[in-house]
Structure formats: C-alpha cells, structure tokens
C-alpha cells in the first residue's frame, strides 16, 4: 500500500489518466472497432479503419498479427469495463484465425487477402509468437476449449523447435539459417510464453521464457552501452557493420516491462531491476524528441538518432515501462517513474485526438505533422495493454 505518496499531484494525475483512457477504450474504441472492423458472420477482423469515417477496406492483405491482437484486446477490455459480447466475438475471431492463417505445419502464415483467395506464406517468427499469444488468451474466453488450445500451442512449439531452434538459444527464421537474427520476435515470444504460463501451459513454456531472458541479458543487450539491439550475426553477436546496429527506444521500454514481469514471477526482481531501469532510462535519455515530447523510432548503435518519426506504439511501451518501474520502486525513484509514465500518457493522447473517437493516428513526423492514413487495427493491442498496466497499478493503491 502507498502512504504519503498516495496524495502526491503526480499520483492524482496518473489516476485521472487511467480514468480518461479507460473511458475512451470502453465507450469509444472497442464499440467502434467491433462495429466497423469485425465481421460477426465470418469472425474476420479488419486490418485498418479509415481515419475520417471508420470504413474498413474491402480489399488488400490482412496480417496474421491482427486477429490475435484484437482477440486479446477484447478479452482484456472486458476486465477494464467493456461490456460487449466478448466471449462470442473472441471465439468467432479465434476460429477464423486458426482456420485461415495457418499452413500445413500448423504454423502461422504472414497474411491473407481480404477475400481469402491470396496467401502470403512467408515464415516470420513474429507471427508464431502471436499465434501462441492468441491460443493462450483464447483459453480465457473459451473455457471449454482450454485443453485443445493448449495442445495446439504445444504442437506449434514442437514444430518451431524441430525446424528453427538455434543452438545458442532462441530461434533462427530460415533453413538454412540466414543473418540477421532478430531480437524483436523473441520479445513477443517471451510475452506469449508468460501468457501460456498464466493459461496453465506446461513447463516447456516456462523453460522457453527463461531461455529468452538469458539471451536478452547475455546477447541482446550490449554491455558497452546497456542498450538492447535489434539485429545479430548467426552466432548472436552484434553485426560488425555499424549500419546494421539498430536500437529502438520503444523496445528498450517494452523489454524493461517484460523483464520486470518475468522477474516478479521468478523472484528475481532485485537482479533485473537495474537492467530494466537502465533500458528505460536510456530510451528516455536518447529517444525522446523534446519538441514533440514523444519517443522516436530508432537510434544508431552509438545511440544517436536514426529515425525521428514517432509511432503510437512506442508511447504505449514508454507508459508500460514507467508503470512497471513505479510498482517496484519507492521514494524519489517511484515518483520519477510515475512522472515518466505521465509524460508517456501525454504523448499517447496526441495520437488519439482525431475527429472519430476511438480511432488514432499512427505516425508523428519530425516536422510536427501526422501521416494522413487509416488507423491500423494492430495498435489497439498496444493501447489496451498500456491501459491494463495502468489500471492494475491504480487498483493496487
């Protein structure tokens, strides 16, 4: 419980942020996306909605990551106050995803066309992580399918292990293996493993989560700077070519949140906290554009800016990292983490300020303008997860 800090202006502001974001989610975003971006007859989720009138496209490709993220958003949204028919909608969406977005080996394809006639079967570990993520969260919405969904996830992991396991830990993404190896899909696989633990999956998921964390601590993070990198040579070493060395502020925040999540489960918070705090501090020090007050996309390996566009999802990960650090720190450090989360929340709200409530902008350019484009469905998962972390923190006060 919180004592003197419970009356601080920062804490009052974070409570207000939580209320505003939850109200926006439950009263505007989820109802809109389920009306305009979901076909209840087929269980198909739309890739985007037009920013001016919330129309779904009637052609084009739908990425495999969309359905798992929308299923999660529905299920978690119900915990945050959304009162729609979550179980039925999530079940329909999961069935459509599993029936249409898997190949003959029961692995996720990359995308299918809106009419289902064209399939991009490119393998991407990122998509396999979200397949597992969907199966884990599906067990919450569809209790009678709990056993077969867990079994399906186990089969996915067996296929991945047989075909793509890396001898040094984690996975490569081609046969024969090709560089670069990537940390990003492993981050989402860690997230999926933790969701499988919550769903009652076996020890194999705990073991894989621990393996990925070990990779992050020993390979993904550059000991010279403390920054977590994106791309690696085939032996998980950093690329010699400096142009291939990439550090994303959003992933520093996201890994900080995930590592702390993992550490709390394993009783290892004391050892992980300095690493997570360093990742978040690095991202805020080098990755925030002061003119917009928003976290940018990418840094070079030497931590100088490479891509100053600011994506919506990066702000949500900033918010999650601030909340995660506030939960386990005290005194001035806790107040600083709350203040950081508030800055992230302020940045996030700039993307939500659009004529149709429940939609968002995605790309904020260095000149201060937003890219005029449809709202991507995949962003909802990031927003919901950030609100969930925020609300959980508030409810514990």
N, C-alpha and C positions, 0 to 999 in steps of 0.2 A: 504493500500500500504506500501511497505517497503522502508526505506530511506537508511541510512548508511549501514545497514546490507546487502543491495542488492548487494554490491560489495565484500562481505567477501569471502575468499577462500572456506569456508565450503559451502556457497550457490552456488558458481560456481561448486563445486564438486557434489552437490546434483542435479543440472541441468544436469550435464554430466551423472550421474547415471540414471536419468529419461530417457534421450535420448537412452542410451545403452539398458536399459531394454525394452523400447517400441519397439525399432528396433528388438530386439531378439523376442519379442512376435509376432509382426505383420508380420515379414518376415520369421521367422523360426517356432516358436511353433504352432501358430494357423493353418497355412497351413499344417504342418506335421500331427497334430492330426486329422484334418478333412479329410486328405487323407488316413491315415493309421488306425485311431482309430474311424472312424464313417462310418456306412453303410447307404448311402443315400437312398437305397431301403426300408429299414425297419425303419430307424431312430434310430438304436441301437448304443450306444457308447461302446467302449472297456474299460475294467477295467484297462488294462496296455498296454504298448508297450515295446518290448524287447530293452534293452539298446544298443545293438550292431547294430541292423538293423531295428528297429522300426516295428517289426511284432506284430500284435495283436494275442492274444491267441484264439484258436479255440475250447476251452472247458473251464470248470470251472464256477465259480459263478461271477455274476456282482452285486455289491452292489447298493442299492437304491439311495445312495447319489451321485453316479457318474453322472447320467443324469442331475439332477438339477444343479450341479456344472458346467458341460460342457455347459449347456444352458446359464447360467449366464456368463460364460467366453466368449462365442460367442457374446452375446449382449453387454457386457461391452467392449469387444475387438473392436467392431465397433466404439465405442466412442473414443477409443485410437488410431485409424488409420487403423485397419484391414478392408480390402475392399472386403472380400468374400461375398457369398450369405447368409448372416446371417439370415435374416427373414425366408427363406425357410428351412434352416438347423435347426434353433431353433424350428420351427413349427413341423417339422418331428420328432425331438428328443423329444419334449414335448408330442406329440401324442403317441409315442411308450411308453414313461414312464407312462403316465396316463392309457393307455390301458393294461399294463402288470405288473406294480409294485404296484397296489392297490388291497386290498381284498374286500370282500363283503360289508364291512362297509365304503368303500372308504378311508381307511387308508393305508399308505404305508407298504408294506411287507419289509423284511430285505434284500433279494437278490433273484435273479432268475438265473438259469443256462444259459449259452451262447445260448443253443438251445431252451430255453424256456420251457423245459419239467419238470424241478425241481424248486420248490419254497420254500424258507425259509421264513415262515410266522411269525417268531418271532417278537413281538412288540418291538419297540425301539422309544422312544420319539425323539431321534436324527433324525430319518428318517422322522418323521412327520414334524419336523421343515424344513427339506429340501423339502418336498412336498409343503409346503406353500411358501417357497422361490422360487421354480420353478413356481408356479402359479402366484406369484407377478411379477416376471421378464418376464414371458410369456406374460403379458399384454402389455409390451413394444414392443415386436417383432411381436405380432399377434393382432393388434388393433381391428379387427373385432370380436375377441373372448373375449374382455375385460370383458364384463358383466358376461359371463358364467364362466370364470376363477375365478373372484372374488366370485361368488356364490359357486363355488366348494370349495374354501378356507374357506368360511363361514361354509359349511357343515362339513368340516374337523374339524374346531374348535368346532362346536357343539358336534360332536361325542367325541372329546377329553374331553370336559368339562363334558359331561354326564357320561363318563366311567372312567376318570382318574384324575379329578380335586382333588387337595389336599386342605383340609380345611384351611390350613395355607398359601395358595398361591402356585401357580405353579401346577405341576403335579407329581403324582407317576406313576409307569410304570407296575403295575401288579394289578390284582384283585384276592384275597385281596392284599392290599399293602404289599410290601416287602422292607426291607432295603438291600443295602443302596439307599437312594435317591441321585440324581446326579445334580450337577450344570451345567455340560457341555451341555446337550441338551437344558437347559433353555437359555444358552448363544446364541445358534443358533436359538432358538425360538424368542428371542429378536431381533436378526438380521432379521429374517423373518417378524416379526411384523413391524419393521421400513420399510422394503421393501413394505409391504402391505399398510402402510401409504402413501408411495410415489406413489403406484399404484392406490390410491383412495379408499382403503378399508374403512369400516365404523369405528365408534368409538370403537367397540369391540377390534380392533387391538391396538389402542392407549391405551385403558384401560389395556390390557394384557401386553403391553410393560411396562407400569408404574408399574404394579404388579410385574413383574420380576425384575425390577430395585430395587424396595423396598426389595424384597427377597435378592438380591445381597448385598445391603447396610446393612441389618439387620441380615441376616443369613449366607450368603455365605462367607462374609469377617470376619475373626477372629479379634475382636477388640484388642486382646493382641499383635498381630504382624502386622496387616494390610494386611495380606495375604488372598487371596481368595482360598478356599478349594474346593475339588472335590466331596467328599462323605459325607453323612449325615445320621443320625438316622431318624426314621419315623416322628419325630416332628421337623425336620430341625435343630437339634442340632448337634454339632460336635461329631463324634464317640469317646467313652471313650477309645477304643483300639487305642493306638498310631500308631499301624501298619496300621490302616485304614485311618490315616490322611495323605492326599496327597495334595501337592501344585505343580502346573505345571507352570514353568516360561512362557511358551507360552500363557497360559490362563490368566496370570496376564496382559500381553501385550494386548491380544485380548479384555479382559474386559475393560481395560483402554480406548482403541479405541472406543468400543461400548458405554460405559458410556458417553464419551465426545460427541459422535454422538447424543445420546439421549438428553443430556443436552442442546445442541445447539438448538434443536427443541423445548424444553420446556422453554428456557430462564433461565436455572439453571446452567450455566457453572461455575459461581463463587463458588457454593456449591460443585459441583462434581469435579472440577479441583484438589483440594488437594487429594481426594481419588484416582483419576486416576493417578496422578503423583506419589503417594505412591506405587501403584501397579507396575508401570513401573520401578520405582527406586528399589523396592525390587527384581524384576525379574533380573534387570541388576546387582545388587549387589551380589546376591546369585546364580543366574542361568546362568552366562556366564563362560565358561571354557576359561581361559586365553591362554592356549596353542593353541587352535583352533580358538579362537575369535568367538565362536558360542554359542548360547543359548542351554542348555541341556533340557532334557525331564521332569525330575521330582525331587522334593525335599520332604523330610520328613516334618512333621508338625512343627518341630523345625528349618526348613529352611536349614538343611544340605542335601547334595546331596544323592539322592536315585538311579536315573538312569541317567548316564552321556552320554548316546547316544544323539546325536543332530539331530533332524529331520528337514527336509527342512521347513515345515510349521511354525515351531517355529520362524525361522528367518524372515519370511514374517510378522508375527504378531509383532515382535520387530520393524520392519520397519514402520508398520502402526501406532504403538503407538508413535514412535518418531515424525512422521509427524503430528499426531493429536495434540500432545503437542506443536509442533513448531507453529502450526496455531493459537493458542490462547494465547501464551506467548510472552513476549517481552524481549529485552536486553539479559543479560547473560543466562537466562533460555531458551530463544528461541535458542540461539546459541548452548547451551548444548544439546537441543532436536534434532537439526539438526545433530550435531556430532554423537549422538546416532543412528539416522537413517542411517547415513553413515556407521557406524560400522556394522549395520544390513545388509545393502546392500552389503558390502564387504563379509560378511559371506554367504549371499544368492548366490552370484556369484560363490562361490566354488562348489555349487551343480550343477550349470548349465554348468560347464566346462567338457563336455563329447564329444566323437567323433561325434555323430549325433546331430547337432544343433537343438534345440527345445525339447530335452529330458532333463532329470535331474536324479541325484542321490537322494535318499530319506533319508538314514540313515548314519550319520558320527559317527564312533565309537571313543571311548576314545583313542585308540592307533593311531588315525590319518587316518585309512583306511575307505573307504566307502563300505557298503554292496553291493555285486555284485548281483543285482536283477533287474527285469523290472521296468520301470518308472511308478508309479501309476498315473492314469488319475486324481484322486481326488485332486492332488496337484496343478493342473492348476488354480483352483478357488482361492487358497491362493495367488498364484503368481499374477494373474490378479488383484485381489482386492488390493494388495500392490502397484502395478504399478498404478492403478487407483487413489489411495490416493495420491501417489507421484505426478502424473501428475496434479491432481486437485490443489495441493499446488503450483506447479510451475506456472500454468496458472493464478493464482491469484496474482502473484508477479508484 
